[in-house]
Amino acid sequence: MDVIIIHGAPGCGKTTVSRALHEKLKSPWFEFGWIPEFANLTPHTRITPKQEEQIAFENLVLVAKNYMRHGFTNIIFSDLQDVRMLDIPEAFAGHNYVMVTLFAEDNDVIKTRTLGRDNGNDYRDFEQAIAINTQIKNRRPLPNEYRICCDKQSVDEIVAQALHILQTHKPAAACDLAQYNRDDYFTYFDENGSYI
């Protein structure tokens, strides 16, 4: 496998599962938030949040492709915006990739996990996390996207399922991504209601 995207709403365990896969596969792992935020590094340069997110996503894709050029496999990404899942097929066309999307059937699981975080993550907006989880559950899966319900499973069980997916995955045939509606994917908005 070239690239593994671990996706899902806040509180689904993306970081925990990514860390476990990283340790088992001995492969590179990048969380989206680890890409330097240009606006914070150079506050005198004007850039919108949307431009910032676009640049960070493009940088992440370039990082993955550079690692692949150097012979790395099983490169793990986590914490991308839901709408970015639509860009993965184009970004990694010609590469073997999978998207493993974690979700919860029970919204109380999302609320409890979001409010009870002890991993250094300050995100506590459980209502937004539930909205993201709901939108992910309701949209149709993309090619090469697999879903794992995280409600009643241990991390070890989820990781075992993810490893099974990696071992048995057969790349989906190319499809017309125009048939997928971007409005079905969760996007963040700034205080002015503009897409970030």
Secondary structure, 3 states (H helix, E strand, C coil): CCEEEEEECCCCCHHHHHHHHHHHHCCCEEEHHHCCCHHHHCCCCCCCHHHHHHHHHHHHHHHHHHHHHCCCCCEEEECCCHHHHHCHHHHCCCCCEEEEEEECCCHHHHHHHHHCCCCCCCCCCHHHHHHHHHHHHHCCCCCCEEEEECCCCCHHHHHHHHHHHHHHCCCCCCCCHHHCCHHHCCCCECCCCCEC
